[in-house]
């Protein structure tokens, strides 16, 4: 590690929701510790879709958040490879005994990429533009989706600058996840001067304090970032970081094999052995903090009928689906949270594959001959979903066997998301990657009734269960680890009683790269930061 790189004081939160021991071992890359890191070079990182925005407050998907992770910094961040909270733009903080007041002591001498100073005023600007509809840079009623889906206005009672290097947050009630939420990209600090200069075009001209600064962006292809040589945590090793977007997995793999790309995401399972057998490549693997699922829109009939939803779950052969789509890189899902999270309910049994039971439930619901519906599938591969179309075809065939005719279709990715969040679908395949390693990060945005009443909504089942809502409120307030665990185990049981989704799988995170890419260190979330990466060539 760069000797100039600032030593981080790591704070491990006792409320942490990640239980690593339950998920098996990661197959991490063993780089030679005797090699001395080198400065310089360009790394090309390839995903399956371009970013939608480079304004952190507007991000909703990993294609946007990963570049923003490298351009911007939040007040705090997840600890690399672990589950604690570490300092970022805040070097220390104090929490009142009642858990309501958080006082953050900010780093001094930090500048934005435009040369302007980072101060408490920038923190207030970044939060208030989302919090206050009258703020001159508030983007409108439906823009700040994460802010709304995490009920931030209800959570935060007040924010004030005590002085240039101190910010104080007062909460409406104690919240076990508040520090974790502040590590998320939508809370990152933006340059007030940059926002004033570019206005609504800031999304294409981002200015933060991160390890890399923006150079250029061709929206359908290259996003180019350059090293921030004045970065508060030490200059990154790379000179240049390029993000490319290639929709087809086969093409991403082919260009990785040819040496054109340095790192890729979402290879199809059948290509992984070819990558692993190539002496010029190496593969990072770890159990993903994720889930893939098929949501049934409960705002539309017949999915408001619990018997219909249960019939669909009985009708689909989950084990066959996971075997054919994921191979050895996925495990069938029975809870709405992955196995390594606090509150995962081991006692829940899988709803068995039982077509006759499905037919019986359909008849009881008034559909003895089945019904017609539409099933949307994801047009691109994701960490949790290697092949949306194949998944939809397998579900379609199983549903047809019990009399349900599901017409499968899709849309371009960004249009797909917009339509889902607005509830235009009947059934749809989707998934979630942890923003933070806590069960609340899955349950609340995806399954709470408060979120279902906000459009656009991450709760694409539009599930409004009162029992679930009450448990999730308790989970936010609980400060005892044992109590929180029981709350979320109970929430898993309520989910399996009501079945707003057909749960599909939890996948393995797979990141293939050239053998010369060194010190890649992922987080227990979707985050990908490249300030520690260097090239041994």
ZIHUWO-V334905 format. One record per backbone hydrogen bond with DSSP energy under -0.5 kcal/mol. CO is the residue of the C=O (numbers start at 1). NH is the residue of the N-H. If there is no record, write none. Layout:
# ZIHUWO-V334905
CO|NH / CO|NH
This chain:
# ZIHUWO-V334905
2|5 / 8|10 / 9|11 / 9|87 / 10|12 / 11|13 / 11|85 / 13|16 / 17|19 / 17|342 / 18|20 / 19|22 / 20|23 / 26|28 / 27|285 / 29|31 / 31|33 / 32|35 / 35|37 / 41|239 / 41|240 / 43|45 / 43|242 / 44|262 / 44|263 / 45|47 / 45|244 / 46|265 / 47|246 / 54|56 / 55|58 / 55|59 / 56|59 / 61|64 / 61|65 / 62|66 / 64|68 / 65|69 / 66|70 / 67|70 / 67|71 / 68|71 / 68|72 / 70|212 / 71|210 / 73|189 / 74|89 / 75|88 / 75|90 / 77|86 / 79|82 / 82|524 / 84|79 / 85|11 / 86|77 / 89|91 / 89|107 / 90|88 / 92|105 / 94|103 / 96|99 / 99|175 / 100|102 / 100|171 / 101|96 / 101|103 / 102|104 / 102|169 / 103|94 / 104|106 / 104|167 / 105|91 / 105|92 / 110|118 / 112|115 / 116|112 / 117|119 / 119|122 / 119|123 / 120|124 / 121|125 / 122|126 / 123|127 / 124|128 / 125|129 / 127|130 / 127|131 / 128|132 / 131|133 / 132|135 / 135|138 / 140|143 / 140|144 / 143|145 / 144|148 / 145|149 / 146|150 / 147|152 / 148|151 / 151|155 / 152|156 / 155|157 / 155|172 / 158|170 / 160|162 / 160|168 / 163|166 / 164|120 / 165|106 / 166|162 / 166|163 / 167|104 / 168|160 / 169|102 / 170|157 / 170|158 / 175|178 / 177|181 / 178|182 / 180|183 / 181|184 / 182|75 / 182|76 / 184|187 / 185|188 / 190|192 / 191|195 / 192|196 / 193|197 / 194|198 / 195|199 / 198|201 / 199|202 / 201|204 / 202|205 / 203|54 / 207|191 / 208|113 / 211|228 / 213|226 / 216|224 / 217|219 / 218|221 / 222|218 / 223|243 / 224|215 / 224|216 / 225|241 / 226|213 / 227|229 / 228|231 / 231|234 / 237|40 / 239|227 / 240|43 / 241|225 / 242|45 / 242|244 / 243|223 / 244|47 / 244|246 / 248|252 / 249|253 / 250|254 / 251|255 / 252|256 / 253|257 / 254|258 / 255|259 / 255|260 / 255|261 / 256|259 / 262|514 / 263|46 / 268|271 / 268|272 / 269|272 / 269|273 / 271|275 / 272|276 / 273|277 / 275|278 / 277|279 / 278|281 / 280|515 / 282|513 / 284|511 / 285|27 / 286|509 / 288|290 / 289|434 / 291|432 / 292|504 / 292|505 / 293|295 / 293|430 / 294|502 / 295|297 / 295|428 / 296|298 / 297|300 / 300|303 / 302|305 / 304|306 / 305|308 / 305|309 / 306|310 / 307|311 / 308|312 / 309|313 / 310|314 / 311|315 / 312|316 / 314|354 / 316|318 / 317|321 / 318|322 / 319|323 / 320|324 / 321|325 / 322|326 / 322|327 / 323|327 / 326|329 / 327|330 / 329|508 / 331|506 / 338|341 / 340|19 / 341|344 / 344|346 / 345|348 / 350|352 / 352|354 / 354|358 / 355|359 / 356|360 / 357|361 / 358|362 / 359|363 / 360|364 / 361|365 / 362|367 / 363|366 / 367|370 / 371|405 / 373|407 / 374|427 / 375|409 / 376|429 / 382|385 / 385|382 / 387|391 / 388|392 / 389|393 / 390|394 / 391|395 / 392|396 / 393|397 / 394|398 / 395|399 / 396|400 / 397|401 / 399|402 / 399|404 / 400|403 / 403|405 / 404|406 / 405|373 / 405|407 / 406|408 / 407|375 / 409|377 / 412|416 / 413|417 / 414|418 / 415|419 / 416|420 / 417|421 / 418|422 / 419|424 / 420|423 / 421|457 / 426|297 / 427|376 / 427|426 / 428|295 / 430|293 / 432|291 / 434|526 / 436|438 / 437|17 / 438|441 / 439|442 / 439|443 / 440|444 / 440|445 / 442|446 / 443|447 / 444|448 / 448|452 / 449|453 / 451|454 / 453|455 / 458|460 / 459|462 / 461|298 / 465|469 / 466|470 / 467|471 / 468|472 / 469|473 / 470|474 / 471|475 / 472|476 / 473|477 / 474|478 / 476|176 / 480|484 / 481|485 / 482|486 / 483|487 / 484|488 / 485|489 / 486|490 / 487|491 / 488|492 / 489|493 / 490|494 / 491|495 / 492|496 / 493|497 / 494|498 / 495|499 / 500|296 / 501|503 / 502|294 / 504|333 / 505|292 / 506|331 / 507|288 / 509|286 / 510|266 / 511|284 / 512|264 / 513|282 / 514|517 / 516|518 / 516|536 / 518|534 / 519|521 / 522|81 / 523|525 / 527|523 / 530|533 / 531|237 / 533|238 / 534|518 / 534|536 / 535|537
